[in-house]
Amino acid sequence: TNRSATRMIEEVQSYNPDVVMLQEWTDHKMDRSDTAEGCFPGLRVAVTRYLATLAVDDFEVVHSEERVLVTKHGDMLMVNTYLPANGGKARREHLEAMDALLSGLEMGPALIAGDFNMAPRVEDGWHGRNHSKYTTKGERGALEEILERHGLADLGAGVRWEATFEKMNKGKLTSFRCDLGLVSGNQWELMYDHRFRNEEGMSDHSALILDKRRE
């Protein structure tokens, strides 16, 4: 989700979520973290300039930087992330740094979710009728390293393809599956809510609704 978090929190809460991860939850030209608790009353809150992780129950902040927020919810480690939009090299370096960070933690992530600003596979990015060349091989390779090293699966790759971001670019529709949920184990289910990017005043990205079945 994107920048309009306080205007759409009611729609988010209609899913009765345990944990909510937001990217670009507010205007990030300056750090507005001191306003977060007032924006999300009744929820436990951890925020950075770009990220907000909200939960019904108390949780532990394991690591916090502008574009990576790692939190522990009971026995589950969750990573909220927002990759740079300005170039494949920056995204590759972000992924490599996040891989190194996670490798140094005592437990592996159950979930990494956020706006990756990239197409994880060639078929996940389109410009008109052609595959987009926006995403580089280097960043895809760095993402594959994270998946393999930490035993994660790209949940969206296993369901019917849907774009999570679309806009007109030079007269052609750009369509990307760039909002990802990387999960450990096979108990997770994914659905998209495209209202979040199709209704005025909410977002320019679809919402990912991730459900983990009780074991």
KEFI-61985 format. One record per residue: residue in one letter; z, y, x of N, C-alpha, C, O in turn. Coordinates in pm, whole numbers, padded with zeros to 5 digits, always signed. Layout:
AZYXZYXZYXZYX
...
! end
This chain:
T+00000-00118+00085+00000+00000+00000+00000+00124+00089+00016+00114+00211
N-00018+00241+00028-00054+00353+00113-00011+00488+00057-00063+00534-00044
R+00086+00551+00123+00122+00691+00106+00180+00730-00029+00254+00828-00036
S+00149+00658-00138+00197+00697-00270+00314+00609-00313+00334+00585-00432
A+00392+00561-00217+00493+00460-00245+00590+00504-00352+00624+00426-00442
T+00635+00628-00345+00734+00673-00442+00676+00684-00582+00750+00677-00680
R+00544+00701-00593+00482+00712-00725+00454+00576-00788+00434+00567-00910
M+00452+00471-00708+00415+00341-00764+00525+00237-00749+00500+00118-00769
I+00646+00280-00714+00752+00183-00693+00784+00107-00822+00826-00008-00815
E+00765+00170-00938+00789+00099-01064+00691-00017-01081+00729-00125-01127
E+00564+00005-01045+00466-00103-01053+00500-00215-00956+00486-00333-00988
V+00545-00178-00836+00587-00279-00738+00704-00361-00793+00704-00483-00784
Q+00802-00293-00851+00920-00362-00898+00894-00446-01022+00978-00528-01059
S+00780-00426-01088+00748-00510-01204+00732-00656-01166+00742-00744-01251
Y+00707-00682-01038+00697-00820-00988+00835-00879-00955+00844-00996-00917
N+00939-00800-00969+01075-00844-00937+01081-00902-00795+01129-01014-00776
P+01034-00826-00694+01025-00881-00558+01161-00885-00489+01249-00803-00516
D+01176-00982-00399+01293-00986-00313+01277-00887-00196+01373-00820-00157
V+01155-00880-00142+01125-00794-00027+00994-00722-00052+00899-00781-00104
V+00988-00595-00017+00865-00515-00028+00834-00457+00109+00921-00401+00174
M+00709-00470+00153+00664-00412+00279+00554-00310+00250+00451-00342+00191
L+00577-00188+00292+00482-00080+00270+00433-00027+00403+00507-00021+00501
Q+00305+00012+00405+00248+00081+00521+00204+00220+00475+00159+00238+00362
E+00218+00318+00563+00188+00457+00527+00259+00494+00397+00198+00543+00303
W+00389+00467+00395+00467+00485+00272+00482+00633+00234+00516+00665+00120
T+00457+00721+00329+00459+00864+00303+00369+00934+00403+00313+00869+00491
D+00354+01062+00390+00278+01141+00488+00346+01125+00624+00462+01162+00641
H+00272+01070+00721+00335+01040+00851+00300+01143+00958+00306+01113+01078
K+00264+01264+00917+00242+01369+01016+00373+01404+01086+00373+01453+01199
M+00484+01378+01017+00615+01394+01078+00705+01281+01030+00676+01217+00928
D+00812+01256+01103+00904+01148+01067+00986+01191+00945+01061+01288+00951
R+00970+01116+00835+01043+01146+00713+01142+01034+00678+01176+01016+00561
S+01186+00961+00777+01273+00846+00752+01405+00886+00686+01466+00805+00616
D+01449+01010+00708+01576+01052+00648+01566+01070+00498+01668+01089+00431
T+01443+01066+00443+01425+01081+00298+01412+00948+00227+01406+00944+00104
A+01406+00837+00301+01367+00708+00244+01465+00657+00139+01423+00609+00034
E+01594+00665+00167+01690+00610+00073+01681+00680-00063+01700+00617-00166
G+01652+00808-00062+01634+00880-00188+01507+00842-00261+01499+00857-00383
C+01408+00793-00187+01281+00753-00249+01290+00617-00317+01217+00590-00412
F+01381+00532-00269+01388+00395-00319+01531+00361-00361+01594+00275-00299
P+01582+00427-00463+01721+00405-00504+01746+00261-00547+01662+00198-00612
G+01862+00210-00510+01900+00075-00549+01851-00034-00457+01885-00151-00477
L+01771+00001-00356+01719-00097-00263+01773-00072-00123+01801+00041-00085
R+01788-00181-00046+01819-00166+00096+01691-00124+00165+01583-00175+00132
V+01700-00034+00261+01581+00030+00316+01586+00032+00468+01689+00063+00528
A+01473-00001+00531+01451+00023+00674+01312+00085+00687+01216+00033+00632
V+01301+00196+00758+01173+00265+00765+01145+00314+00907+01236+00331+00989
T+01017+00335+00933+00970+00409+01050+00876+00516+00998+00861+00534+00877
R+00813+00586+01088+00717+00688+01046+00606+00629+00957+00561+00693+00862
Y+00563+00506+00989+00452+00444+00918+00492+00336+00820+00417+00307+00726
L+00608+00274+00837+00643+00151+00766+00770+00166+00686+00859+00243+00721
A+00778+00090+00577+00902+00078+00501+00917-00067+00456+00826-00123+00395
T+01031-00126+00487+01066-00257+00435+01187-00239+00343+01289-00184+00383
L+01171-00286+00221+01273-00270+00118+01316-00407+00070+01235-00500+00069
A+01441-00422+00031+01488-00550-00018+01602-00531-00117+01673-00431-00114
V+01616-00629-00204+01726-00629-00300+01858-00654-00229+01959-00589-00259
D+01858-00749-00135+01979-00788-00064+01984-00726+00076+01883-00679+00128
D+02100-00726+00134+02117-00676+00270+02030-00756+00367+02008-00876+00347
F+01982-00690+00471+01905-00758+00574+01933-00692+00708+01991-00584+00716
E+01889-00760+00813+01912-00713+00950+01782-00660+01010+01678-00724+00998
V+01787-00545+01073+01672-00494+01147+01678-00551+01289+01771-00523+01364
V+01578-00631+01323+01573-00698+01453+01500-00611+01556+01539-00608+01673
H+01396-00542+01512+01318-00456+01602+01250-00349+01518+01200-00377+01409
S+01249-00226+01570+01189-00116+01497+01115-00025+01592+01173+00031+01685
E+00985-00009+01567+00904+00093+01633+00806+00144+01529+00802+00092+01418
E+00729+00244+01562+00650+00312+01460+00562+00217+01379+00552+00231+01257
R+00496+00121+01445+00398+00038+01377+00438-00109+01366+00359-00190+01319
V+00558-00144+01408+00608-00281+01395+00755-00276+01354+00838-00217+01424
L+00786-00338+01241+00923-00341+01191+00957-00487+01162+00900-00549+01072
V+01052-00542+01240+01091-00682+01227+01228-00689+01162+01323-00626+01210
T+01238-00763+01053+01364-00772+00979+01396-00919+00951+01307-01003+00941
K+01525-00947+00938+01571-01083+00910+01637-01085+00773+01733-01011+00747
H+01585-01171+00685+01633-01183+00549+01685-01325+00531+01607-01417+00508
G+01816-01342+00540+01871-01477+00539+01824-01551+00663+01851-01509+00775
D+01753-01663+00642+01702-01740+00756+01554-01714+00781+01488-01792+00850
M+01501-01605+00726+01358-01575+00740+01337-01446+00818+01396-01343+00787
L+01252-01454+00920+01214-01337+00998+01081-01285+00944+00984-01360+00932
M+01077-01157+00910+00958-01097+00852+00913-00977+00936+00995-00900+00985
V+00783-00964+00950+00725-00857+01032+00633-00772+00945+00538-00823+00885
N+00663-00644+00939+00581-00546+00868+00504-00469+00976+00564-00418+01071
T+00371-00459+00961+00294-00395+01068+00177-00315+01013+00126-00342+00904
Y+00136-00216+01091+00024-00130+01056-00055-00104+01183-00010-00031+01271
L-00175-00164+01192-00257-00152+01312-00334-00021+01311-00367+00030+01204
P-00363+00034+01429-00438+00159+01436-00578+00145+01377-00640+00039+01385
A-00626+00253+01319-00762+00254+01264-00864+00302+01366-00985+00293+01344
N-00816+00353+01478-00905+00423+01572-00948+00335+01688-00918+00365+01803
G-01018+00224+01657-01083+00150+01764-01027+00012+01789-00907-00013+01779
G-01120-00079+01824-01083-00218+01848-00991-00239+01966-00906-00328+01962
K-01004-00158+02070-00918-00173+02187-00772-00146+02150-00682-00217+02194
A-00750-00042+02069-00614-00009+02026-00555-00120+01940-00436-00151+01952
R-00636-00180+01854-00587-00288+01770-00558-00413+01853-00458-00481+01831
R-00646-00442+01948-00622-00557+02036-00491-00539+02112-00411-00633+02121
E-00470-00422+02167-00347-00397+02243-00224-00404+02153-00118-00451+02196
H-00237-00358+02031-00126-00368+01935-00091-00515+01911+00026-00553+01915
L-00193-00597+01887-00170-00739+01861-00112-00809+01983-00022-00893+01970
E-00160-00776+02101-00107-00838+02222+00039-00800+02244+00120-00884+02284
A+00073-00674+02219+00212-00630+02234+00301-00697+02130+00414-00735+02161
M+00252-00711+02008+00331-00776+01904+00351-00924+01935+00458-00978+01910
D+00250-00988+01990+00261-01128+02032+00370-01143+02137+00454-01233+02128
A+00370-01055+02237+00472-01061+02342+00611-01036+02285+00707-01102+02324
L+00622-00942+02193+00751-00914+02129+00803-01036+02056+00919-01075+02074
L+00719-01097+01973+00762-01212+01894+00796-01331+01982+00885-01409+01950
S+00725-01345+02093+00751-01457+02184+00890-01446+02249+00945-01546+02294
G+00945-01326+02253+01076-01306+02314+01191-01315+02217+01307-01302+02258
L+01164-01337+02089+01271-01345+01990+01324-01488+01980+01257-01584+02018
E+01445-01499+01928+01510-01630+01921+01449-01720+01815+01458-01842+01825
M+01387-01662+01713+01325-01742+01608+01187-01687+01578+01159-01570+01600
G+01101-01774+01527+00966-01733+01497+00955-01669+01360+01042-01688+01276
P+00849-01593+01338+00832-01525+01210+00792-01620+01099+00710-01710+01119
A+00849-01600+00981+00804-01672+00862+00685-01600+00799+00604-01662+00731
L+00677-01469+00822+00571-01388+00761+00543-01266+00848+00635-01197+00892
I+00414-01241+00871+00368-01113+00925+00272-01057+00821+00174-01122+00785
A+00298-00936+00774+00213-00879+00669+00192-00731+00694+00275-00663+00754
G+00077-00682+00647+00051-00540+00660-00096-00509+00657-00180-00593+00624
D-00125-00384+00693-00262-00334+00701-00309-00352+00845-00263-00283+00936
F-00400-00448+00865-00447-00480+00999-00568-00396+01039-00607-00398+01156
N-00629-00324+00946-00743-00237+00977-00854-00311+01051-00922-00253+01136
M-00873-00439+01020-00976-00520+01085-01012-00635+00991-00936-00672+00901
A-01130-00690+01014-01172-00810+00944-01139-00930+01032-01198-00943+01139
P-01047-01018+00990-01005-01127+01077-01118-01225+01110-01117-01287+01216
R-01213-01240+01018-01332-01321+01042-01455-01234+01017-01446-01131+00951
V-01568-01275+01069-01692-01199+01049-01717-01178+00900-01757-01070+00859
E-01694-01283+00820-01724-01276+00677-01624-01194+00597-01637-01182+00475
D-01523-01137+00663-01424-01055+00594-01455-00907+00595-01382-00828+00536
G-01564-00867+00662-01600-00726+00668-01747-00705+00636-01834-00769+00695
W-01775-00615+00541-01913-00591+00497-01944-00442+00496-01859-00359+00465
H-02069-00411+00531-02123-00276+00514-02255-00294+00441-02356-00331+00501
G-02253-00266+00311-02369-00299+00229-02384-00450+00222-02289-00521+00191
R-02503-00498+00250-02530-00642+00245-02514-00710+00381-02539-00830+00393
N-02474-00635+00481-02462-00690+00616-02316-00696+00658-02233-00617+00612
H-02286-00791+00746-02152-00797+00802-02126-00672+00886-02213-00627+00960
S-02008-00618+00873-01971-00498+00948-01949-00532+01096-01903-00641+01130
K-01983-00438+01182-01960-00454+01325-01835-00379+01372-01814-00359+01492
Y-01754-00337+01276-01636-00255+01306-01533-00331+01389-01472-00274+01480
T-01513-00460+01360-01411-00540+01428-01470-00606+01552-01582-00658+01549
T-01395-00603+01662-01443-00658+01788-01396-00802+01810-01300-00847+01747
K-01466-00872+01899-01426-01008+01935-01288-01009+02000-01211-01103+01982
G-01258-00905+02076-01130-00899+02146-01011-00897+02052-00912-00967+02075
E-01021-00817+01946-00907-00811+01853-00898-00939+01769-00788-00983+01736
R-01013-00998+01735-01007-01126+01664-00944-01234+01751-00867-01317+01703
G-00976-01231+01880-00915-01327+01971-00765-01308+01982-00690-01406+01988
A-00721-01183+01986-00577-01155+01994-00505-01200+01868-00392-01248+01875
L-00570-01184+01752-00510-01232+01628-00501-01384+01628-00400-01440+01585
E-00605-01452+01675-00602-01598+01683-00489-01646+01773-00426-01749+01745
E-00463-01574+01881-00353-01610+01971-00220-01606+01897-00136-01695+01914
I-00200-01504+01815-00076-01494+01737-00064-01610+01640+00042-01672+01628
L-00173-01641+01569-00170-01751+01473-00136-01882+01541-00052-01958+01492
E-00198-01909+01653-00178-02037+01722-00040-02044+01788+00028-02146+01778
R+00000-01938+01856+00125-01942+01930+00247-01953+01838+00346-02018+01872
H+00238-01890+01723+00354-01883+01635+00341-01972+01512+00421-01964+01419
G+00238-02058+01511+00224-02155+01403+00203-02093+01267+00263-02135+01168
L+00117-01991+01261+00094-01917+01137-00045-01942+01082-00137-01980+01155
A-00059-01921+00952-00190-01930+00887-00220-01799+00815-00131-01738+00757
D-00345-01758+00819-00393-01642+00745-00412-01686+00600-00511-01752+00568
L-00318-01651+00514-00317-01705+00378-00443-01668+00301-00493-01749+00222
G-00495-01550+00323-00614-01506+00250-00740-01583+00286-00836-01584+00210
A-00739-01647+00403-00856-01725+00444-00869-01855+00365-00974-01920+00368
G-00762-01895+00296-00763-02021+00223-00782-02007+00074-00774-02106+00001
V-00806-01885+00027-00827-01864-00117-00960-01792-00138-01027-01753-00042
R-00998-01775-00262-01124-01707-00293-01125-01567-00231-01027-01494-00239
W-01237-01531-00169-01245-01404-00097-01237-01287-00193-01304-01285-00297
E-01155-01188-00158-01148-01063-00232-01125-00951-00131-01048-00966-00035
A-01192-00839-00153-01171-00722-00067-01038-00657-00102-00999-00651-00219
T-00969-00609+00000-00846-00533-00024-00867-00384+00001-00777-00303-00024
F-00985-00348+00052-01016-00207+00078-01166-00188+00061-01245-00267+00114
E-01206-00086-00012-01347-00055-00030-01368+00096-00032-01287+00170-00086
K-01477+00140+00028-01514+00281+00018-01663+00295+00050-01721+00208+00115
M-01722+00402+00003-01860+00430+00034-01869+00492+00174-01791+00582+00207
N-01963+00444+00254-01980+00491+00391-02129+00499+00420-02198+00397+00427
K-02177+00621+00437-02319+00644+00466-02408+00581+00359-02511+00522+00390
G-02366+00596+00235-02448+00548+00124-02437+00400+00095-02505+00350+00005
K-02353+00329+00167-02335+00185+00145-02186+00155+00122-02099+00225+00173
L-02161+00051+00044-02023+00012+00017-01967-00068+00134-02022-00171+00173
T-01857-00019+00189-01784-00093+00291-01672-00171+00222-01590-00113+00151
S-01670-00303+00243-01570-00389+00180-01502-00474+00288-01568-00542+00366
F-01370-00468+00290-01295-00540+00392-01179-00618+00330-01115-00570+00237
R-01153-00736+00382-01024-00803+00363-00945-00774+00490-00951-00849+00588
C-00872-00665+00486-00803-00620+00606-00651-00615+00590-00579-00589+00686
D-00602-00640+00469-00458-00648+00445-00422-00795+00442-00468-00870+00356
L-00339-00837+00536-00321-00980+00561-00178-01024+00545-00084-00948+00567
G-00163-01150+00506-00034-01217+00507-00045-01341+00594-00111-01437+00557
L+00019-01338+00710+00019-01451+00802+00151-01525+00783+00258-01467+00800
V+00144-01653+00748+00264-01723+00703+00287-01852+00781+00194-01913+00834
S+00414-01892+00786+00455-02019+00845+00486-02116+00732+00558-02082+00638
G+00433-02237+00740+00458-02336+00638+00357-02330+00525+00276-02238+00518
N+00364-02428+00435+00265-02438+00328+00324-02412+00190+00269-02455+00089
Q+00438-02340+00187+00502-02312+00058+00459-02179-00003+00507-02141-00110
W+00368-02108+00065+00333-01974+00021+00212-01974-00071+00120-02055-00055
E+00212-01881-00167+00097-01856-00251+00065-01707-00248+00154-01624-00232
L-00063-01674-00262-00109-01536-00252-00190-01497-00376-00273-01574-00423
M-00163-01377-00426-00253-01316-00522-00267-01168-00487-00182-01112-00419
Y-00373-01107-00535-00397-00965-00510-00379-00887-00639-00408-00937-00748
D-00331-00766-00626-00328-00673-00740-00412-00552-00701-00368-00465-00625
H-00533-00548-00753-00627-00442-00716-00602-00312-00793-00666-00211-00765
R-00512-00315-00890-00478-00190-00960-00429-00083-00862-00450+00036-00884
F-00366-00127-00756-00304-00032-00665-00408+00055-00594-00377+00167-00551
R-00531+00006-00581-00634+00091-00520-00737+00141-00620-00820+00226-00587
N-00731+00089-00742-00830+00130-00842-00778+00232-00941-00857+00296-01011
E-00646+00248-00949-00589+00346-01039-00555+00473-00962-00499+00467-00853
E-00589+00585-01018-00572+00713-00951-00425+00741-00919-00336+00714-01000
G-00402+00795-00801-00269+00837-00763-00181+00729-00708-00061+00751-00688
M-00237+00610-00680-00154+00502-00628-00185+00479-00480-00109+00524-00394
S-00293+00411-00449-00319+00372-00311-00469+00364-00287-00548+00381-00379
D-00508+00339-00162-00647+00307-00133-00661+00163-00085-00768+00122-00040
H-00552+00086-00094-00553-00056-00061-00497-00137-00177-00413-00089-00254
S-00543-00260-00190-00485-00352-00287-00348-00399-00239-00317-00394-00120
A-00268-00444-00334-00137-00502-00299-00152-00653-00283-00225-00718-00357
L-00081-00708-00184-00070-00851-00167+00062-00895-00229+00168-00842-00196
I+00055-00993-00319+00174-01049-00382+00192-01188-00323+00112-01279-00350
L+00296-01205-00244+00322-01330-00174+00444-01399-00235+00551-01339-00246
D+00427-01523-00273+00534-01599-00335+00563-01723-00252+00474-01802-00223
K+00689-01738-00213+00729-01855-00137+00806-01949-00230+00912-01914-00281
R+00751-02067-00251+00815-02164-00337+00945-02214-00275+00954-02231-00153
R+01043-02237-00356+01171-02288-00309+01153-02431-00260+01090-02513-00326
E+01210-02459-00143+01198-02594-00086+01304-02685-00146+01310-02803-00111
! end
